[in-house]
Amino acid sequence: MPAPLVTLPLHEALLAARRHAPTSLEASVDLGRTQTVLTLDGESWCCDGGRYPYLERCRDRTVYHWTGDTFEPVARYGTALIKLVPTPWGPPTFELDGIKMLPTSKVSPYDDARRKVESVLPRGRVVLDTCGGLGYYAACCLEQAAARVLSFEKNADVLWLRTLNPWSPRPGGALELVHGDVAERLPDLPGAAFDAVLHDPPRFGIAGELYSSGFYAQLARVLRPGGRLFHYTGTPNKLTTGRDVPNEVVRRLRVEGFRTELRGDGVLAQKAAAPVMRRHGPWAARRV
């Protein structure tokens, strides 16, 4: 079992148990995926053969991982501060410079991903996951028996978060995870190679190229006729931003041959089916 992850509720439960001198505590050390029995004494606590110190300080909205010597926040600062953030639901979200990247206020981010994945009918199909993030779309595709999932993630620090997040799927088998910019790599993918696309880009102000007509033309190219696309847009406030991003997305996708509808906090689209071919003679065919 991987080394334990500690959040404020677990830290407080450990301290309370130490004060009342029980010798064991049943708790989760993997952000709610499983429960395990921890043994305690006054100086440390044990989990699956490992011995760990009590944290001297534990912040809210922070996940701590064991480095081999101490517990440190699951966070990195490169071009931006990126951190794993616990949720009441179990599966964590992550933040980029304080901006929450997944919905968590009313639903688990994992359950939110499951609902969106269901809209593209992944069972037995080949799915393109354009902006992999923590991998919840990919995990739900595998859960719903997708044949294959190709997932791109541009940010190396997000990929590092995935290695520590128990809810992130590990690559291999039906899941291929690529460290790369989907906007750059998409033109190299073969045409009509995918049955479904899940597109969950950062907000428009950060990654406008992922909302462009050129990008949507490439999505249409790699989708098979009749293929489905779910495009997360969020629900930006038109009064403060001056933009209606969901309907801008709808208009651009329609230009590229998609039928579209607003669906929750995104757009569900379907590429037009291939024209029916009717034979006139043994070799001739005509579009109708």
PEWOLIN-V401616 format. One record per residue. N is the residue number from 1. RES is the residue in three letters. SS is DSSP state (H for helix, E for strand, L for the rest). PSI is psi as a letter, one per 40 degrees, with the letter a starting at -180 (* if undefined). Layout:
BEGIN
((N,RES,SS,PSI) (N,RES,SS,PSI))
END
This chain:
BEGIN
((1,MET,L,h) (2,PRO,L,i) (3,ALA,L,i) (4,PRO,L,i) (5,LEU,E,h) (6,VAL,E,h) (7,THR,L,i) (8,LEU,H,d) (9,PRO,H,d) (10,LEU,H,d) (11,HIS,H,d) (12,GLU,H,d) (13,ALA,H,d) (14,LEU,H,d) (15,LEU,H,d) (16,ALA,H,d) (17,ALA,H,d) (18,ARG,H,d) (19,ARG,H,d) (20,HIS,H,e) (21,ALA,L,f) (22,PRO,L,i) (23,THR,L,e) (24,SER,E,i) (25,LEU,E,h) (26,GLU,E,h) (27,ALA,E,i) (28,SER,L,h) (29,VAL,L,e) (30,ASP,L,f) (31,LEU,L,f) (32,GLY,L,e) (33,ARG,L,d) (34,THR,L,i) (35,GLN,L,i) (36,THR,E,i) (37,VAL,E,h) (38,LEU,E,i) (39,THR,E,i) (40,LEU,E,i) (41,ASP,L,a) (42,GLY,L,d) (43,GLU,L,d) (44,SER,E,i) (45,TRP,E,i) (46,CYS,E,i) (47,CYS,E,h) (48,ASP,L,f) (49,GLY,L,e) (50,GLY,E,i) (51,ARG,E,h) (52,TYR,E,i) (53,PRO,E,i) (54,TYR,L,i) (55,LEU,L,h) (56,GLU,L,d) (57,ARG,L,h) (58,CYS,L,h) (59,ARG,L,i) (60,ASP,L,i) (61,ARG,L,f) (62,THR,L,h) (63,VAL,L,h) (64,TYR,E,h) (65,HIS,E,i) (66,TRP,E,h) (67,THR,L,e) (68,GLY,L,d) (69,ASP,L,d) (70,THR,L,i) (71,PHE,E,h) (72,GLU,E,i) (73,PRO,E,i) (74,VAL,L,g) (75,ALA,E,i) (76,ARG,E,i) (77,TYR,E,h) (78,GLY,L,b) (79,THR,L,e) (80,ALA,L,i) (81,LEU,E,h) (82,ILE,E,h) (83,LYS,E,i) (84,LEU,E,h) (85,VAL,E,h) (86,PRO,L,i) (87,THR,L,i) (88,PRO,L,e) (89,TRP,L,e) (90,GLY,L,c) (91,PRO,L,h) (92,PRO,L,i) (93,THR,E,a) (94,PHE,E,i) (95,GLU,E,i) (96,LEU,E,h) (97,ASP,L,f) (98,GLY,L,e) (99,ILE,E,h) (100,LYS,E,h) (101,MET,L,e) (102,LEU,L,i) (103,PRO,L,h) (104,THR,L,e) (105,SER,L,d) (106,LYS,L,e) (107,VAL,L,i) (108,SER,L,h) (109,PRO,H,d) (110,TYR,H,d) (111,ASP,H,d) (112,ASP,H,d) (113,ALA,H,d) (114,ARG,H,d) (115,ARG,H,d) (116,LYS,H,d) (117,VAL,H,d) (118,GLU,H,d) (119,SER,L,e) (120,VAL,L,e) (121,LEU,L,g) (122,PRO,L,e) (123,ARG,E,h) (124,GLY,L,e) (125,ARG,L,i) (126,VAL,E,h) (127,VAL,E,h) (128,LEU,E,h) (129,ASP,E,h) (130,THR,L,d) (131,CYS,L,g) (132,GLY,L,d) (133,GLY,L,b) (134,LEU,L,e) (135,GLY,L,e) (136,TYR,H,d) (137,TYR,H,d) (138,ALA,H,d) (139,ALA,H,d) (140,CYS,H,d) (141,CYS,H,d) (142,LEU,H,d) (143,GLU,H,d) (144,GLN,L,f) (145,ALA,L,f) (146,ALA,E,i) (147,ALA,L,d) (148,ARG,E,i) (149,VAL,E,h) (150,LEU,E,h) (151,SER,E,h) (152,PHE,E,i) (153,GLU,E,h) (154,LYS,L,d) (155,ASN,L,h) (156,ALA,H,d) (157,ASP,H,d) (158,VAL,H,d) (159,LEU,H,d) (160,TRP,H,d) (161,LEU,H,d) (162,ARG,H,d) (163,THR,H,d) (164,LEU,H,e) (165,ASN,L,h) (166,PRO,L,e) (167,TRP,L,e) (168,SER,L,h) (169,PRO,L,i) (170,ARG,L,h) (171,PRO,L,i) (172,GLY,E,i) (173,GLY,L,b) (174,ALA,L,e) (175,LEU,E,h) (176,GLU,E,h) (177,LEU,E,h) (178,VAL,E,h) (179,HIS,E,h) (180,GLY,L,i) (181,ASP,L,h) (182,VAL,H,d) (183,ALA,H,d) (184,GLU,H,d) (185,ARG,H,d) (186,LEU,H,d) (187,PRO,H,e) (188,ASP,H,e) (189,LEU,L,i) (190,PRO,L,i) (191,GLY,L,i) (192,ALA,L,f) (193,ALA,L,e) (194,PHE,E,i) (195,ASP,E,d) (196,ALA,E,i) (197,VAL,E,h) (198,LEU,E,h) (199,HIS,E,h) (200,ASP,L,g) (201,PRO,L,i) (202,PRO,L,i) (203,ARG,L,i) (204,PHE,L,d) (205,GLY,L,d) (206,ILE,L,d) (207,ALA,L,g) (208,GLY,H,d) (209,GLU,H,d) (210,LEU,H,e) (211,TYR,H,e) (212,SER,L,i) (213,SER,H,d) (214,GLY,H,d) (215,PHE,H,d) (216,TYR,H,d) (217,ALA,H,d) (218,GLN,H,d) (219,LEU,H,d) (220,ALA,H,d) (221,ARG,H,d) (222,VAL,H,e) (223,LEU,E,h) (224,ARG,E,i) (225,PRO,E,h) (226,GLY,E,e) (227,GLY,E,i) (228,ARG,E,i) (229,LEU,E,h) (230,PHE,E,h) (231,HIS,E,h) (232,TYR,E,h) (233,THR,L,e) (234,GLY,L,a) (235,THR,L,g) (236,PRO,L,i) (237,ASN,L,h) (238,LYS,H,d) (239,LEU,H,d) (240,THR,H,d) (241,THR,H,d) (242,GLY,L,e) (243,ARG,L,i) (244,ASP,L,g) (245,VAL,H,d) (246,PRO,H,d) (247,ASN,H,d) (248,GLU,H,d) (249,VAL,H,d) (250,VAL,H,d) (251,ARG,H,d) (252,ARG,H,d) (253,LEU,H,d) (254,ARG,H,d) (255,VAL,H,d) (256,GLU,L,e) (257,GLY,L,e) (258,PHE,E,i) (259,ARG,E,h) (260,THR,E,i) (261,GLU,E,i) (262,LEU,E,h) (263,ARG,E,h) (264,GLY,L,b) (265,ASP,L,f) (266,GLY,E,a) (267,VAL,E,h) (268,LEU,E,h) (269,ALA,E,i) (270,GLN,E,h) (271,LYS,E,i) (272,ALA,L,i) (273,ALA,L,i) (274,ALA,L,i) (275,PRO,L,i) (276,VAL,L,h) (277,MET,E,h) (278,ARG,E,h) (279,ARG,E,i) (280,HIS,L,g) (281,GLY,L,i) (282,PRO,L,d) (283,TRP,L,e) (284,ALA,L,i) (285,ALA,E,i) (286,ARG,E,h) (287,ARG,E,i) (288,VAL,L,*))
END
